[in-house]
Amino acid sequence: MPEGKPAGVRCVQLDEGNLCRLFGQPERPAVCAQFSADPAVCGATDEQAIRLLGELERLTA
């Protein structure tokens, strides 16, 4: 996503299992490499992660 990932838009680099296709690659954006998953941000399930991250994106957009 050369122009960055807009809030509410799924990253095009996520596979069907929600894993990053660029993990470990030099093309992986710095912001992604610096992100550290935390239960307060990601919850315990995919559904919680979508809700929590969506709320953070909404609050910071």
PDBQT receptor file of N, H, CA, C and O in Angstrom, charges set to zero:
ATOM      1  N   MET A   1       0.857  -1.163   0.000  1.00  0.00    +0.000 N 
ATOM      2  CA  MET A   1       0.000   0.000   0.000  1.00  0.00    +0.000 C 
ATOM      3  C   MET A   1       0.909   1.234   0.000  1.00  0.00    +0.000 C 
ATOM      4  O   MET A   1       1.203   1.794   1.056  1.00  0.00    +0.000 OA
ATOM      5  N   PRO A   2       1.345   1.645  -1.172  1.00  0.00    +0.000 N 
ATOM      6  CA  PRO A   2       2.342   2.713  -1.293  1.00  0.00    +0.000 C 
ATOM      7  C   PRO A   2       1.948   4.032  -0.627  1.00  0.00    +0.000 C 
ATOM      8  O   PRO A   2       2.819   4.772  -0.170  1.00  0.00    +0.000 OA
ATOM      9  N   GLU A   3       0.676   4.331  -0.565  1.00  0.00    +0.000 N 
ATOM     10  H   GLU A   3      -0.031   3.730  -0.937  1.00  0.00    +0.000 HD
ATOM     11  CA  GLU A   3       0.220   5.586   0.041  1.00  0.00    +0.000 C 
ATOM     12  C   GLU A   3      -0.168   5.402   1.504  1.00  0.00    +0.000 C 
ATOM     13  O   GLU A   3      -0.741   6.307   2.111  1.00  0.00    +0.000 OA
ATOM     14  N   GLY A   4       0.135   4.248   2.073  1.00  0.00    +0.000 N 
ATOM     15  H   GLY A   4       0.600   3.512   1.580  1.00  0.00    +0.000 HD
ATOM     16  CA  GLY A   4      -0.246   3.953   3.452  1.00  0.00    +0.000 C 
ATOM     17  C   GLY A   4      -1.593   3.261   3.503  1.00  0.00    +0.000 C 
ATOM     18  O   GLY A   4      -2.322   3.220   2.512  1.00  0.00    +0.000 OA
ATOM     19  N   LYS A   5      -1.919   2.715   4.669  1.00  0.00    +0.000 N 
ATOM     20  H   LYS A   5      -1.326   2.748   5.474  1.00  0.00    +0.000 HD
ATOM     21  CA  LYS A   5      -3.182   2.004   4.849  1.00  0.00    +0.000 C 
ATOM     22  C   LYS A   5      -4.177   2.925   5.526  1.00  0.00    +0.000 C 
ATOM     23  O   LYS A   5      -3.962   3.335   6.667  1.00  0.00    +0.000 OA
ATOM     24  N   PRO A   6      -5.259   3.258   4.843  1.00  0.00    +0.000 N 
ATOM     25  CA  PRO A   6      -6.281   4.097   5.474  1.00  0.00    +0.000 C 
ATOM     26  C   PRO A   6      -6.972   3.361   6.624  1.00  0.00    +0.000 C 
ATOM     27  O   PRO A   6      -7.065   2.134   6.616  1.00  0.00    +0.000 OA
ATOM     28  N   ALA A   7      -7.448   4.107   7.600  1.00  0.00    +0.000 N 
ATOM     29  H   ALA A   7      -7.373   5.104   7.607  1.00  0.00    +0.000 HD
ATOM     30  CA  ALA A   7      -8.201   3.522   8.711  1.00  0.00    +0.000 C 
ATOM     31  C   ALA A   7      -9.398   2.754   8.169  1.00  0.00    +0.000 C 
ATOM     32  O   ALA A   7     -10.075   3.209   7.247  1.00  0.00    +0.000 OA
ATOM     33  N   GLY A   8      -9.651   1.596   8.745  1.00  0.00    +0.000 N 
ATOM     34  H   GLY A   8      -9.102   1.226   9.494  1.00  0.00    +0.000 HD
ATOM     35  CA  GLY A   8     -10.806   0.793   8.356  1.00  0.00    +0.000 C 
ATOM     36  C   GLY A   8     -10.606  -0.072   7.132  1.00  0.00    +0.000 C 
ATOM     37  O   GLY A   8     -11.511  -0.810   6.744  1.00  0.00    +0.000 OA
ATOM     38  N   VAL A   9      -9.437   0.005   6.516  1.00  0.00    +0.000 N 
ATOM     39  H   VAL A   9      -8.702   0.605   6.831  1.00  0.00    +0.000 HD
ATOM     40  CA  VAL A   9      -9.146  -0.786   5.318  1.00  0.00    +0.000 C 
ATOM     41  C   VAL A   9      -8.191  -1.913   5.700  1.00  0.00    +0.000 C 
ATOM     42  O   VAL A   9      -7.153  -1.682   6.320  1.00  0.00    +0.000 OA
ATOM     43  N   ARG A  10      -8.554  -3.123   5.323  1.00  0.00    +0.000 N 
ATOM     44  H   ARG A  10      -9.397  -3.311   4.819  1.00  0.00    +0.000 HD
ATOM     45  CA  ARG A  10      -7.701  -4.280   5.610  1.00  0.00    +0.000 C 
ATOM     46  C   ARG A  10      -6.411  -4.173   4.808  1.00  0.00    +0.000 C 
ATOM     47  O   ARG A  10      -6.435  -3.822   3.628  1.00  0.00    +0.000 OA
ATOM     48  N   CYS A  11      -5.300  -4.472   5.440  1.00  0.00    +0.000 N 
ATOM     49  H   CYS A  11      -5.280  -4.758   6.398  1.00  0.00    +0.000 HD
ATOM     50  CA  CYS A  11      -4.019  -4.443   4.742  1.00  0.00    +0.000 C 
ATOM     51  C   CYS A  11      -4.009  -5.509   3.649  1.00  0.00    +0.000 C 
ATOM     52  O   CYS A  11      -4.394  -6.654   3.887  1.00  0.00    +0.000 OA
ATOM     53  N   VAL A  12      -3.577  -5.134   2.473  1.00  0.00    +0.000 N 
ATOM     54  H   VAL A  12      -3.264  -4.204   2.279  1.00  0.00    +0.000 HD
ATOM     55  CA  VAL A  12      -3.550  -6.065   1.342  1.00  0.00    +0.000 C 
ATOM     56  C   VAL A  12      -2.497  -7.155   1.530  1.00  0.00    +0.000 C 
ATOM     57  O   VAL A  12      -2.517  -8.159   0.817  1.00  0.00    +0.000 OA
ATOM     58  N   GLN A  13      -1.584  -6.973   2.473  1.00  0.00    +0.000 N 
ATOM     59  H   GLN A  13      -1.568  -6.158   3.053  1.00  0.00    +0.000 HD
ATOM     60  CA  GLN A  13      -0.525  -7.957   2.700  1.00  0.00    +0.000 C 
ATOM     61  C   GLN A  13      -0.904  -9.042   3.701  1.00  0.00    +0.000 C 
ATOM     62  O   GLN A  13      -0.098  -9.935   3.963  1.00  0.00    +0.000 OA
ATOM     63  N   LEU A  14      -2.113  -8.991   4.270  1.00  0.00    +0.000 N 
ATOM     64  H   LEU A  14      -2.768  -8.266   4.057  1.00  0.00    +0.000 HD
ATOM     65  CA  LEU A  14      -2.548 -10.037   5.190  1.00  0.00    +0.000 C 
ATOM     66  C   LEU A  14      -3.085 -11.227   4.406  1.00  0.00    +0.000 C 
ATOM     67  O   LEU A  14      -3.870 -11.066   3.471  1.00  0.00    +0.000 OA
ATOM     68  N   ASP A  15      -2.652 -12.425   4.797  1.00  0.00    +0.000 N 
ATOM     69  H   ASP A  15      -2.015 -12.556   5.556  1.00  0.00    +0.000 HD
ATOM     70  CA  ASP A  15      -3.155 -13.625   4.131  1.00  0.00    +0.000 C 
ATOM     71  C   ASP A  15      -4.458 -14.085   4.791  1.00  0.00    +0.000 C 
ATOM     72  O   ASP A  15      -4.992 -13.401   5.664  1.00  0.00    +0.000 OA
ATOM     73  N   GLU A  16      -4.960 -15.237   4.373  1.00  0.00    +0.000 N 
ATOM     74  H   GLU A  16      -4.527 -15.793   3.663  1.00  0.00    +0.000 HD
ATOM     75  CA  GLU A  16      -6.240 -15.750   4.874  1.00  0.00    +0.000 C 
ATOM     76  C   GLU A  16      -6.203 -16.004   6.380  1.00  0.00    +0.000 C 
ATOM     77  O   GLU A  16      -7.243 -15.968   7.038  1.00  0.00    +0.000 OA
ATOM     78  N   GLY A  17      -5.023 -16.259   6.928  1.00  0.00    +0.000 N 
ATOM     79  H   GLY A  17      -4.178 -16.289   6.394  1.00  0.00    +0.000 HD
ATOM     80  CA  GLY A  17      -4.862 -16.502   8.358  1.00  0.00    +0.000 C 
ATOM     81  C   GLY A  17      -4.497 -15.247   9.133  1.00  0.00    +0.000 C 
ATOM     82  O   GLY A  17      -4.121 -15.320  10.303  1.00  0.00    +0.000 OA
ATOM     83  N   ASN A  18      -4.609 -14.085   8.474  1.00  0.00    +0.000 N 
ATOM     84  H   ASN A  18      -4.914 -14.025   7.524  1.00  0.00    +0.000 HD
ATOM     85  CA  ASN A  18      -4.263 -12.781   9.057  1.00  0.00    +0.000 C 
ATOM     86  C   ASN A  18      -2.780 -12.656   9.386  1.00  0.00    +0.000 C 
ATOM     87  O   ASN A  18      -2.403 -11.910  10.289  1.00  0.00    +0.000 OA
ATOM     88  N   LEU A  19      -1.948 -13.377   8.662  1.00  0.00    +0.000 N 
ATOM     89  H   LEU A  19      -2.255 -13.982   7.928  1.00  0.00    +0.000 HD
ATOM     90  CA  LEU A  19      -0.506 -13.263   8.832  1.00  0.00    +0.000 C 
ATOM     91  C   LEU A  19       0.059 -12.369   7.736  1.00  0.00    +0.000 C 
ATOM     92  O   LEU A  19      -0.411 -12.391   6.598  1.00  0.00    +0.000 OA
ATOM     93  N   CYS A  20       1.064 -11.590   8.090  1.00  0.00    +0.000 N 
ATOM     94  H   CYS A  20       1.446 -11.572   9.014  1.00  0.00    +0.000 HD
ATOM     95  CA  CYS A  20       1.669 -10.654   7.142  1.00  0.00    +0.000 C 
ATOM     96  C   CYS A  20       2.531 -11.392   6.121  1.00  0.00    +0.000 C 
ATOM     97  O   CYS A  20       3.416 -12.166   6.488  1.00  0.00    +0.000 OA
ATOM     98  N   ARG A  21       2.267 -11.149   4.850  1.00  0.00    +0.000 N 
ATOM     99  H   ARG A  21       1.548 -10.520   4.552  1.00  0.00    +0.000 HD
ATOM    100  CA  ARG A  21       3.061 -11.763   3.778  1.00  0.00    +0.000 C 
ATOM    101  C   ARG A  21       4.462 -11.155   3.691  1.00  0.00    +0.000 C 
ATOM    102  O   ARG A  21       5.360 -11.744   3.090  1.00  0.00    +0.000 OA
ATOM    103  N   LEU A  22       4.649  -9.971   4.293  1.00  0.00    +0.000 N 
ATOM    104  H   LEU A  22       3.919  -9.492   4.782  1.00  0.00    +0.000 HD
ATOM    105  CA  LEU A  22       5.937  -9.290   4.224  1.00  0.00    +0.000 C 
ATOM    106  C   LEU A  22       6.793  -9.501   5.473  1.00  0.00    +0.000 C 
ATOM    107  O   LEU A  22       7.889  -8.948   5.572  1.00  0.00    +0.000 OA
ATOM    108  N   PHE A  23       6.301 -10.296   6.425  1.00  0.00    +0.000 N 
ATOM    109  H   PHE A  23       5.411 -10.744   6.344  1.00  0.00    +0.000 HD
ATOM    110  CA  PHE A  23       7.034 -10.502   7.675  1.00  0.00    +0.000 C 
ATOM    111  C   PHE A  23       8.446 -10.999   7.381  1.00  0.00    +0.000 C 
ATOM    112  O   PHE A  23       8.633 -11.971   6.650  1.00  0.00    +0.000 OA
ATOM    113  N   GLY A  24       9.436 -10.319   7.958  1.00  0.00    +0.000 N 
ATOM    114  H   GLY A  24       9.284  -9.529   8.551  1.00  0.00    +0.000 HD
ATOM    115  CA  GLY A  24      10.831 -10.699   7.756  1.00  0.00    +0.000 C 
ATOM    116  C   GLY A  24      11.439 -10.199   6.463  1.00  0.00    +0.000 C 
ATOM    117  O   GLY A  24      12.614 -10.450   6.195  1.00  0.00    +0.000 OA
ATOM    118  N   GLN A  25      10.654  -9.489   5.651  1.00  0.00    +0.000 N 
ATOM    119  H   GLN A  25       9.700  -9.285   5.869  1.00  0.00    +0.000 HD
ATOM    120  CA  GLN A  25      11.137  -8.981   4.371  1.00  0.00    +0.000 C 
ATOM    121  C   GLN A  25      11.511  -7.504   4.501  1.00  0.00    +0.000 C 
ATOM    122  O   GLN A  25      10.907  -6.791   5.302  1.00  0.00    +0.000 OA
ATOM    123  N   PRO A  26      12.485  -7.034   3.737  1.00  0.00    +0.000 N 
ATOM    124  CA  PRO A  26      12.865  -5.617   3.818  1.00  0.00    +0.000 C 
ATOM    125  C   PRO A  26      11.746  -4.676   3.358  1.00  0.00    +0.000 C 
ATOM    126  O   PRO A  26      11.749  -3.497   3.713  1.00  0.00    +0.000 OA
ATOM    127  N   GLU A  27      10.801  -5.177   2.580  1.00  0.00    +0.000 N 
ATOM    128  H   GLU A  27      10.799  -6.135   2.292  1.00  0.00    +0.000 HD
ATOM    129  CA  GLU A  27       9.694  -4.342   2.088  1.00  0.00    +0.000 C 
ATOM    130  C   GLU A  27       8.646  -4.062   3.167  1.00  0.00    +0.000 C 
ATOM    131  O   GLU A  27       7.784  -3.202   2.981  1.00  0.00    +0.000 OA
ATOM    132  N   ARG A  28       8.711  -4.775   4.283  1.00  0.00    +0.000 N 
ATOM    133  H   ARG A  28       9.411  -5.473   4.434  1.00  0.00    +0.000 HD
ATOM    134  CA  ARG A  28       7.727  -4.588   5.352  1.00  0.00    +0.000 C 
ATOM    135  C   ARG A  28       7.859  -3.173   5.910  1.00  0.00    +0.000 C 
ATOM    136  O   ARG A  28       8.960  -2.751   6.263  1.00  0.00    +0.000 OA
ATOM    137  N   PRO A  29       6.743  -2.430   5.993  1.00  0.00    +0.000 N 
ATOM    138  CA  PRO A  29       6.802  -1.054   6.490  1.00  0.00    +0.000 C 
ATOM    139  C   PRO A  29       7.341  -0.978   7.922  1.00  0.00    +0.000 C 
ATOM    140  O   PRO A  29       7.086  -1.864   8.737  1.00  0.00    +0.000 OA
ATOM    141  N   ALA A  30       8.079   0.079   8.212  1.00  0.00    +0.000 N 
ATOM    142  H   ALA A  30       8.286   0.799   7.549  1.00  0.00    +0.000 HD
ATOM    143  CA  ALA A  30       8.668   0.264   9.540  1.00  0.00    +0.000 C 
ATOM    144  C   ALA A  30       7.600   0.287  10.624  1.00  0.00    +0.000 C 
ATOM    145  O   ALA A  30       7.808  -0.259  11.707  1.00  0.00    +0.000 OA
ATOM    146  N   VAL A  31       6.462   0.910  10.347  1.00  0.00    +0.000 N 
ATOM    147  H   VAL A  31       6.292   1.354   9.467  1.00  0.00    +0.000 HD
ATOM    148  CA  VAL A  31       5.399   0.983  11.358  1.00  0.00    +0.000 C 
ATOM    149  C   VAL A  31       4.924  -0.413  11.743  1.00  0.00    +0.000 C 
ATOM    150  O   VAL A  31       4.583  -0.649  12.901  1.00  0.00    +0.000 OA
ATOM    151  N   CYS A  32       4.897  -1.321  10.807  1.00  0.00    +0.000 N 
ATOM    152  H   CYS A  32       5.174  -1.129   9.866  1.00  0.00    +0.000 HD
ATOM    153  CA  CYS A  32       4.489  -2.703  11.096  1.00  0.00    +0.000 C 
ATOM    154  C   CYS A  32       5.573  -3.422  11.892  1.00  0.00    +0.000 C 
ATOM    155  O   CYS A  32       5.276  -4.156  12.835  1.00  0.00    +0.000 OA
ATOM    156  N   ALA A  33       6.816  -3.210  11.512  1.00  0.00    +0.000 N 
ATOM    157  H   ALA A  33       7.057  -2.613  10.746  1.00  0.00    +0.000 HD
ATOM    158  CA  ALA A  33       7.923  -3.864  12.202  1.00  0.00    +0.000 C 
ATOM    159  C   ALA A  33       8.026  -3.387  13.648  1.00  0.00    +0.000 C 
ATOM    160  O   ALA A  33       8.449  -4.146  14.521  1.00  0.00    +0.000 OA
ATOM    161  N   GLN A  34       7.646  -2.141  13.907  1.00  0.00    +0.000 N 
ATOM    162  H   GLN A  34       7.302  -1.525  13.198  1.00  0.00    +0.000 HD
ATOM    163  CA  GLN A  34       7.732  -1.578  15.257  1.00  0.00    +0.000 C 
ATOM    164  C   GLN A  34       6.536  -1.951  16.125  1.00  0.00    +0.000 C 
ATOM    165  O   GLN A  34       6.590  -1.802  17.345  1.00  0.00    +0.000 OA
ATOM    166  N   PHE A  35       5.468  -2.429  15.519  1.00  0.00    +0.000 N 
ATOM    167  H   PHE A  35       5.424  -2.551  14.528  1.00  0.00    +0.000 HD
ATOM    168  CA  PHE A  35       4.265  -2.776  16.281  1.00  0.00    +0.000 C 
ATOM    169  C   PHE A  35       4.502  -4.046  17.081  1.00  0.00    +0.000 C 
ATOM    170  O   PHE A  35       5.019  -5.036  16.563  1.00  0.00    +0.000 OA
ATOM    171  N   SER A  36       4.122  -4.005  18.342  1.00  0.00    +0.000 N 
ATOM    172  H   SER A  36       3.702  -3.201  18.763  1.00  0.00    +0.000 HD
ATOM    173  CA  SER A  36       4.220  -5.177  19.209  1.00  0.00    +0.000 C 
ATOM    174  C   SER A  36       2.818  -5.521  19.683  1.00  0.00    +0.000 C 
ATOM    175  O   SER A  36       2.176  -4.723  20.367  1.00  0.00    +0.000 OA
ATOM    176  N   ALA A  37       2.344  -6.697  19.326  1.00  0.00    +0.000 N 
ATOM    177  H   ALA A  37       2.865  -7.345  18.771  1.00  0.00    +0.000 HD
ATOM    178  CA  ALA A  37       0.989  -7.104  19.700  1.00  0.00    +0.000 C 
ATOM    179  C   ALA A  37       0.849  -7.109  21.217  1.00  0.00    +0.000 C 
ATOM    180  O   ALA A  37       1.740  -7.562  21.936  1.00  0.00    +0.000 OA
ATOM    181  N   ASP A  38      -0.280  -6.601  21.687  1.00  0.00    +0.000 N 
ATOM    182  H   ASP A  38      -1.003  -6.234  21.102  1.00  0.00    +0.000 HD
ATOM    183  CA  ASP A  38      -0.566  -6.530  23.116  1.00  0.00    +0.000 C 
ATOM    184  C   ASP A  38      -2.045  -6.838  23.308  1.00  0.00    +0.000 C 
ATOM    185  O   ASP A  38      -2.873  -6.343  22.544  1.00  0.00    +0.000 OA
ATOM    186  N   PRO A  39      -2.399  -7.637  24.302  1.00  0.00    +0.000 N 
ATOM    187  CA  PRO A  39      -3.815  -7.972  24.515  1.00  0.00    +0.000 C 
ATOM    188  C   PRO A  39      -4.719  -6.747  24.661  1.00  0.00    +0.000 C 
ATOM    189  O   PRO A  39      -5.890  -6.799  24.285  1.00  0.00    +0.000 OA
ATOM    190  N   ALA A  40      -4.192  -5.647  25.201  1.00  0.00    +0.000 N 
ATOM    191  H   ALA A  40      -3.240  -5.604  25.507  1.00  0.00    +0.000 HD
ATOM    192  CA  ALA A  40      -4.997  -4.431  25.345  1.00  0.00    +0.000 C 
ATOM    193  C   ALA A  40      -5.347  -3.836  23.986  1.00  0.00    +0.000 C 
ATOM    194  O   ALA A  40      -6.353  -3.139  23.851  1.00  0.00    +0.000 OA
ATOM    195  N   VAL A  41      -4.529  -4.105  22.992  1.00  0.00    +0.000 N 
ATOM    196  H   VAL A  41      -3.712  -4.670  23.101  1.00  0.00    +0.000 HD
ATOM    197  CA  VAL A  41      -4.752  -3.579  21.644  1.00  0.00    +0.000 C 
ATOM    198  C   VAL A  41      -5.413  -4.622  20.752  1.00  0.00    +0.000 C 
ATOM    199  O   VAL A  41      -6.293  -4.297  19.954  1.00  0.00    +0.000 OA
ATOM    200  N   CYS A  42      -4.990  -5.870  20.887  1.00  0.00    +0.000 N 
ATOM    201  H   CYS A  42      -4.275  -6.134  21.535  1.00  0.00    +0.000 HD
ATOM    202  CA  CYS A  42      -5.425  -6.919  19.970  1.00  0.00    +0.000 C 
ATOM    203  C   CYS A  42      -6.487  -7.855  20.528  1.00  0.00    +0.000 C 
ATOM    204  O   CYS A  42      -7.078  -8.629  19.775  1.00  0.00    +0.000 OA
ATOM    205  N   GLY A  43      -6.741  -7.802  21.832  1.00  0.00    +0.000 N 
ATOM    206  H   GLY A  43      -6.261  -7.174  22.444  1.00  0.00    +0.000 HD
ATOM    207  CA  GLY A  43      -7.713  -8.707  22.424  1.00  0.00    +0.000 C 
ATOM    208  C   GLY A  43      -7.215 -10.141  22.400  1.00  0.00    +0.000 C 
ATOM    209  O   GLY A  43      -6.023 -10.402  22.239  1.00  0.00    +0.000 OA
ATOM    210  N   ALA A  44      -8.156 -11.067  22.564  1.00  0.00    +0.000 N 
ATOM    211  H   ALA A  44      -9.124 -10.855  22.694  1.00  0.00    +0.000 HD
ATOM    212  CA  ALA A  44      -7.810 -12.485  22.617  1.00  0.00    +0.000 C 
ATOM    213  C   ALA A  44      -8.309 -13.256  21.400  1.00  0.00    +0.000 C 
ATOM    214  O   ALA A  44      -7.973 -14.428  21.230  1.00  0.00    +0.000 OA
ATOM    215  N   THR A  45      -9.112 -12.607  20.547  1.00  0.00    +0.000 N 
ATOM    216  H   THR A  45      -9.385 -11.655  20.685  1.00  0.00    +0.000 HD
ATOM    217  CA  THR A  45      -9.665 -13.270  19.365  1.00  0.00    +0.000 C 
ATOM    218  C   THR A  45      -9.564 -12.338  18.167  1.00  0.00    +0.000 C 
ATOM    219  O   THR A  45      -9.327 -11.140  18.319  1.00  0.00    +0.000 OA
ATOM    220  N   ASP A  46      -9.745 -12.898  16.972  1.00  0.00    +0.000 N 
ATOM    221  H   ASP A  46      -9.937 -13.871  16.848  1.00  0.00    +0.000 HD
ATOM    222  CA  ASP A  46      -9.752 -12.064  15.763  1.00  0.00    +0.000 C 
ATOM    223  C   ASP A  46     -10.841 -11.001  15.846  1.00  0.00    +0.000 C 
ATOM    224  O   ASP A  46     -10.622  -9.852  15.462  1.00  0.00    +0.000 OA
ATOM    225  N   GLU A  47     -12.017 -11.386  16.348  1.00  0.00    +0.000 N 
ATOM    226  H   GLU A  47     -12.195 -12.320  16.660  1.00  0.00    +0.000 HD
ATOM    227  CA  GLU A  47     -13.142 -10.450  16.435  1.00  0.00    +0.000 C 
ATOM    228  C   GLU A  47     -12.816  -9.289  17.371  1.00  0.00    +0.000 C 
ATOM    229  O   GLU A  47     -13.127  -8.138  17.068  1.00  0.00    +0.000 OA
ATOM    230  N   GLN A  48     -12.190  -9.593  18.506  1.00  0.00    +0.000 N 
ATOM    231  H   GLN A  48     -11.937 -10.528  18.752  1.00  0.00    +0.000 HD
ATOM    232  CA  GLN A  48     -11.809  -8.532  19.439  1.00  0.00    +0.000 C 
ATOM    233  C   GLN A  48     -10.758  -7.624  18.811  1.00  0.00    +0.000 C 
ATOM    234  O   GLN A  48     -10.817  -6.405  18.971  1.00  0.00    +0.000 OA
ATOM    235  N   ALA A  49      -9.807  -8.204  18.106  1.00  0.00    +0.000 N 
ATOM    236  H   ALA A  49      -9.759  -9.194  17.976  1.00  0.00    +0.000 HD
ATOM    237  CA  ALA A  49      -8.764  -7.408  17.461  1.00  0.00    +0.000 C 
ATOM    238  C   ALA A  49      -9.366  -6.445  16.452  1.00  0.00    +0.000 C 
ATOM    239  O   ALA A  49      -8.993  -5.272  16.418  1.00  0.00    +0.000 OA
ATOM    240  N   ILE A  50     -10.287  -6.919  15.633  1.00  0.00    +0.000 N 
ATOM    241  H   ILE A  50     -10.590  -7.871  15.660  1.00  0.00    +0.000 HD
ATOM    242  CA  ILE A  50     -10.918  -6.057  14.622  1.00  0.00    +0.000 C 
ATOM    243  C   ILE A  50     -11.647  -4.904  15.307  1.00  0.00    +0.000 C 
ATOM    244  O   ILE A  50     -11.548  -3.754  14.877  1.00  0.00    +0.000 OA
ATOM    245  N   ARG A  51     -12.378  -5.219  16.372  1.00  0.00    +0.000 N 
ATOM    246  H   ARG A  51     -12.458  -6.153  16.722  1.00  0.00    +0.000 HD
ATOM    247  CA  ARG A  51     -13.139  -4.186  17.079  1.00  0.00    +0.000 C 
ATOM    248  C   ARG A  51     -12.202  -3.179  17.752  1.00  0.00    +0.000 C 
ATOM    249  O   ARG A  51     -12.380  -1.971  17.594  1.00  0.00    +0.000 OA
ATOM    250  N   LEU A  52     -11.210  -3.665  18.498  1.00  0.00    +0.000 N 
ATOM    251  H   LEU A  52     -11.066  -4.647  18.626  1.00  0.00    +0.000 HD
ATOM    252  CA  LEU A  52     -10.306  -2.776  19.222  1.00  0.00    +0.000 C 
ATOM    253  C   LEU A  52      -9.457  -1.926  18.280  1.00  0.00    +0.000 C 
ATOM    254  O   LEU A  52      -9.322  -0.720  18.487  1.00  0.00    +0.000 OA
ATOM    255  N   LEU A  53      -8.890  -2.540  17.257  1.00  0.00    +0.000 N 
ATOM    256  H   LEU A  53      -9.000  -3.520  17.089  1.00  0.00    +0.000 HD
ATOM    257  CA  LEU A  53      -8.072  -1.782  16.310  1.00  0.00    +0.000 C 
ATOM    258  C   LEU A  53      -8.914  -0.786  15.522  1.00  0.00    +0.000 C 
ATOM    259  O   LEU A  53      -8.461   0.320  15.229  1.00  0.00    +0.000 OA
ATOM    260  N   GLY A  54     -10.138  -1.178  15.181  1.00  0.00    +0.000 N 
ATOM    261  H   GLY A  54     -10.506  -2.077  15.419  1.00  0.00    +0.000 HD
ATOM    262  CA  GLY A  54     -11.045  -0.255  14.498  1.00  0.00    +0.000 C 
ATOM    263  C   GLY A  54     -11.359   0.957  15.348  1.00  0.00    +0.000 C 
ATOM    264  O   GLY A  54     -11.415   2.078  14.843  1.00  0.00    +0.000 OA
ATOM    265  N   GLU A  55     -11.565   0.738  16.642  1.00  0.00    +0.000 N 
ATOM    266  H   GLU A  55     -11.519  -0.172  17.052  1.00  0.00    +0.000 HD
ATOM    267  CA  GLU A  55     -11.837   1.847  17.556  1.00  0.00    +0.000 C 
ATOM    268  C   GLU A  55     -10.619   2.765  17.676  1.00  0.00    +0.000 C 
ATOM    269  O   GLU A  55     -10.762   3.988  17.677  1.00  0.00    +0.000 OA
ATOM    270  N   LEU A  56      -9.430   2.185  17.776  1.00  0.00    +0.000 N 
ATOM    271  H   LEU A  56      -9.313   1.192  17.776  1.00  0.00    +0.000 HD
ATOM    272  CA  LEU A  56      -8.218   3.005  17.828  1.00  0.00    +0.000 C 
ATOM    273  C   LEU A  56      -8.037   3.813  16.549  1.00  0.00    +0.000 C 
ATOM    274  O   LEU A  56      -7.666   4.985  16.601  1.00  0.00    +0.000 OA
ATOM    275  N   GLU A  57      -8.296   3.194  15.406  1.00  0.00    +0.000 N 
ATOM    276  H   GLU A  57      -8.598   2.241  15.364  1.00  0.00    +0.000 HD
ATOM    277  CA  GLU A  57      -8.193   3.915  14.135  1.00  0.00    +0.000 C 
ATOM    278  C   GLU A  57      -9.199   5.058  14.089  1.00  0.00    +0.000 C 
ATOM    279  O   GLU A  57      -8.876   6.159  13.644  1.00  0.00    +0.000 OA
ATOM    280  N   ARG A  58     -10.424   4.793  14.550  1.00  0.00    +0.000 N 
ATOM    281  H   ARG A  58     -10.687   3.898  14.911  1.00  0.00    +0.000 HD
ATOM    282  CA  ARG A  58     -11.459   5.825  14.541  1.00  0.00    +0.000 C 
ATOM    283  C   ARG A  58     -11.056   6.994  15.440  1.00  0.00    +0.000 C 
ATOM    284  O   ARG A  58     -11.234   8.153  15.064  1.00  0.00    +0.000 OA
ATOM    285  N   LEU A  59     -10.521   6.701  16.610  1.00  0.00    +0.000 N 
ATOM    286  H   LEU A  59     -10.376   5.760  16.914  1.00  0.00    +0.000 HD
ATOM    287  CA  LEU A  59     -10.151   7.744  17.564  1.00  0.00    +0.000 C 
ATOM    288  C   LEU A  59      -8.954   8.571  17.117  1.00  0.00    +0.000 C 
ATOM    289  O   LEU A  59      -8.801   9.720  17.531  1.00  0.00    +0.000 OA
ATOM    290  N   THR A  60      -8.108   7.995  16.276  1.00  0.00    +0.000 N 
ATOM    291  H   THR A  60      -8.232   7.061  15.939  1.00  0.00    +0.000 HD
ATOM    292  CA  THR A  60      -6.888   8.701  15.871  1.00  0.00    +0.000 C 
ATOM    293  C   THR A  60      -6.919   9.187  14.426  1.00  0.00    +0.000 C 
ATOM    294  O   THR A  60      -5.934   9.739  13.937  1.00  0.00    +0.000 OA
ATOM    295  N   ALA A  61      -8.033   8.987  13.745  1.00  0.00    +0.000 N 
ATOM    296  H   ALA A  61      -8.834   8.539  14.143  1.00  0.00    +0.000 HD
ATOM    297  CA  ALA A  61      -8.124   9.408  12.332  1.00  0.00    +0.000 C 
ATOM    298  C   ALA A  61      -8.280  10.913  12.221  1.00  0.00    +0.000 C 
ATOM    299  O   ALA A  61      -8.371  11.444  11.114  1.00  0.00    +0.000 OA
TER     300      ALA A  61
